[in-house]
Amino acid sequence: MAQTQVNPTRMELTRLKKKLVTATRGHKLLKDKRDELMRQFMELVRENMELRERVEKGILSANQNFVIARASMTGEAMHTALLAPKQEVYLEPDHKNVMSVDIPVFDYRTRTPDDNDIYSYGFAFTSSDLDDAVKSLADILPDMIRLAECEKSCQLMASEIEKTRRRVNALEHVIIPETQEHIKYITMKLDENERSTQIRLMKVKDMMLEAAHGYREKEY
């Protein structure tokens, strides 16, 4: 049993009491962290679902417009129109710390501020459906970038929640109960030792009194 591995001394009892205080405080802090992580995780999940729905609708609209544009243009004309894009997107990855979790943050900027630079072709020989397809993709770009942030953040936060949950369970079901049991065991052993010492002292006292009394009787 675990009790037999504990040295029943007052020094060990003091150490275990300090350990119990620290473990109890750590358990509360970890529970608070887990609850806050869960709250933020659920907010990210809801945002992720909304973003995914918007992105999927935008991609579906763009694909439909591309199909219609392809029907009214030759493959070579469409290939030529999209061959050399005028606009460029620069993505700058960063991160922020949320409850000890480094979640990604993506900042992006375009090469030019002109919205019309998303069209890399003239409008004389292209279909308006191609314009709509390109515009649909450009419009959902911010949502696509934010969706990437959310999905990776959800993955990282879910992992941290699981780690925190395991630590909380270890403290709650293993470390704290074992420490309490050890404290109880040492306290009991120290009480037993104290009672045994008192009994021995009383016996010694009785023996000394008896010896002293017998000596006085001989003197009389």
Secondary structure as UniProt FT lines:
FT   HELIX           2..5
FT   HELIX           10..72
FT   HELIX           75..81
FT   STRAND          89..98
FT   TURN            99..100
FT   STRAND          101..110
FT   HELIX           115..118
FT   HELIX           128..170
FT   HELIX           171..175
FT   HELIX           176..219
//
